[in-house]
C-alpha cells in the first residue's frame, strides 16, 4: 500500500513479482476478502485493506516495542514506559510522579509525549503510548480507564483589571471582557467555548497562545483575562503580576483519567508504572 504497486514492493523486498502476487492472493484467500484493487499501473486498498493495514502497523509497532524491551534487558535495564499526557497533567502532576517512581525503578526509562487530551487517547488506542493521562471530557471509548486526580480552574487578571478586586466570579461575569486563550485543539479551550455558548454568549478572544506560560505573560501584560488550572497559575501570580480569582462554577473542578489500551497486555515496567500512578494519585 505504501509503494502503490506490487512490482515496487517486489523490488524493495528483493523477491519476484510473482511471489508477491502469490502471497497476496494466498492471504486474501485465507481472509475471505480482497484487500487490494489491482489496476493497470498499481494497486489501491479496499476498505478491508485499510482496516488490515491499521492492524498490521500495530503489529509492527508491537514487534518494535518487544525488540526495544529485550534490548533493555540485554543492557541490564528493566524496561521502558511510554507516557502521553496533556499539558495540565504534565505541569501539575508528572514531575513529582516521575520522581517518586524513579526512586525505586531507577533503571526504567520513561518516554513522555505532550499532546492534547484527544491526542492522548488516540496514542493509547493506536499503541503509540503505553499509558495516557487526559481530561475525562474527551471521548475515550475503546480504551481501559481509571480515575486519577482532579484540579481546579481559576481566573487570572492583571492587578489593575476591574475584576482583580473580586475573590470569586461566575463564568458569566467575565464573558464581556477580552480573554487570552490557548490555541484551538485544547480541551480547556473547547470547554470554555461550550460553556460560553450555553450561556448565550461567546468568548472575546484577544490573543491565542500555545502554553500556560504564554497565557500568564499575556494576561500580565494587560491583554485580557485568562482561565487556567490553579496549580499552574498560583505559583507564578506574584512574579507575573497577576490576581488569582476563584471560578465559582461546578465544572471548574476537572477530573483526569489514566488510560491504557489493554491492561493485561502491558509490559511489566508499564504495569509497575500504572500501579504506582494509581497509588500516588
Residue pairs with C-beta under 8 A, 6 or more apart in sequence:
1 36
1 43
1 45
1 49
1 53
3 9
3 12
4 42
4 43
5 41
5 42
5 43
6 17
6 20
6 21
6 24
6 38
6 43
7 17
9 20
10 16
10 17
10 19
10 20
13 20
24 35
24 36
27 35
28 34
28 35
28 36
31 48
31 52
33 46
33 48
34 46
34 48
34 49
35 45
35 46
35 48
35 49
35 52
36 43
36 44
36 45
36 46
36 49
37 43
37 44
37 45
37 46
45 53
58 126
58 127
61 126
61 127
61 128
62 127
65 127
65 267
68 80
69 79
69 80
69 267
69 269
72 78
72 79
72 80
72 109
73 79
76 107
77 107
77 108
77 109
78 105
78 107
78 108
78 268
78 269
79 108
79 109
79 267
79 268
79 269
79 270
80 108
80 109
80 110
80 111
80 269
81 108
81 109
81 110
81 111
81 130
81 131
81 267
81 269
81 270
81 273
82 111
82 113
82 128
82 129
82 130
82 131
82 270
83 94
83 110
83 111
83 112
83 113
83 129
83 130
83 131
83 132
83 133
83 273
84 112
84 113
84 114
84 115
84 119
84 120
84 123
84 124
84 128
84 129
84 131
84 132
84 133
85 94
85 112
85 113
85 114
85 115
85 120
85 132
85 133
85 134
86 114
86 115
86 116
86 117
86 120
86 133
86 134
86 135
86 186
86 187
87 114
87 116
87 186
87 211
87 212
88 135
88 151
88 188
88 229
88 232
88 254
88 256
89 133
89 134
89 256
90 112
90 114
91 212
91 229
91 231
91 232
92 149
92 151
92 229
92 231
92 232
93 133
93 148
93 149
93 256
93 281
94 112
94 133
96 280
97 276
97 277
97 280
98 110
98 112
100 276
100 280
101 108
101 110
101 273
101 276
101 277
101 280
102 108
102 110
105 269
105 272
105 273
105 276
108 269
108 272
108 273
110 273
113 123
113 128
113 129
115 123
116 185
116 186
116 187
117 134
117 135
117 137
117 138
117 187
118 134
118 138
118 139
118 185
118 187
120 129
120 132
120 133
120 134
120 259
121 132
121 134
121 138
121 139
121 140
121 143
121 259
122 128
123 129
123 132
124 130
124 131
124 132
124 143
124 259
124 260
124 261
125 142
125 143
125 261
127 261
130 260
130 266
130 267
130 270
130 273
131 258
131 259
131 260
131 266
131 270
131 273
131 274
131 277
132 143
132 258
132 259
132 260
133 148
133 256
133 257
133 258
133 259
133 277
134 140
134 187
134 256
134 257
134 259
135 187
135 188
135 254
135 255
135 256
135 257
136 254
136 255
136 256
136 257
137 187
137 190
137 191
137 254
138 187
140 257
140 259
143 259
143 260
143 261
144 259
144 260
144 261
144 262
144 263
145 257
145 258
145 259
146 257
146 258
146 259
146 274
146 278
147 255
147 257
147 258
147 281
148 255
148 256
148 257
148 258
148 277
148 278
148 281
149 255
149 256
149 281
150 253
150 254
150 255
150 256
151 229
151 230
151 231
151 253
151 254
151 256
152 229
152 230
152 247
152 252
152 253
152 254
153 227
153 228
153 229
153 230
153 247
153 249
153 252
153 253
153 254
154 227
154 228
154 229
154 230
154 233
154 234
154 244
154 245
154 246
154 247
154 252
155 163
155 169
155 174
155 225
155 226
155 227
155 244
155 245
155 246
155 247
156 215
156 216
156 219
156 225
156 226
156 227
156 228
156 233
156 237
156 242
156 243
156 244
156 245
157 163
157 164
157 219
157 225
157 226
157 242
157 243
157 245
158 164
158 219
158 220
158 221
158 222
158 241
158 242
158 243
159 241
159 242
159 243
160 222
161 177
161 222
161 225
161 243
162 177
163 169
163 173
163 174
163 177
163 225
163 243
163 245
164 243
164 245
166 173
166 245
167 245
167 246
168 245
168 246
168 247
168 248
169 245
169 246
169 247
169 248
170 247
170 248
170 249
171 195
171 196
171 199
171 247
171 249
172 199
172 201
174 225
175 196
175 199
175 201
175 202
175 203
175 204
176 204
177 204
177 224
177 225
178 204
178 205
178 206
178 223
178 224
178 225
179 192
179 203
179 204
179 205
179 206
179 224
179 225
179 226
179 227
180 205
180 206
180 207
180 208
180 209
180 214
180 215
180 218
180 219
180 223
180 224
180 225
180 226
181 189
181 192
181 203
181 205
181 207
181 208
181 209
181 215
181 226
182 188
182 189
182 208
182 209
182 210
182 211
182 212
182 215
183 189
183 208
183 209
183 210
184 208
188 227
191 251
192 203
192 227
193 202
193 203
195 249
195 251
196 202
196 203
204 224
206 218
206 223
206 224
207 218
207 223
207 224
209 215
209 218
212 228
212 229
212 232
212 233
215 226
215 228
216 226
216 228
216 233
216 236
216 240
216 242
217 240
218 224
218 226
219 225
219 226
219 240
219 242
220 240
220 241
220 242
226 233
227 247
229 254
230 244
233 242
233 244
234 244
236 242
237 243
237 244
258 274
258 277
258 278
258 281
260 266
260 270
260 274
263 271
263 274
266 274
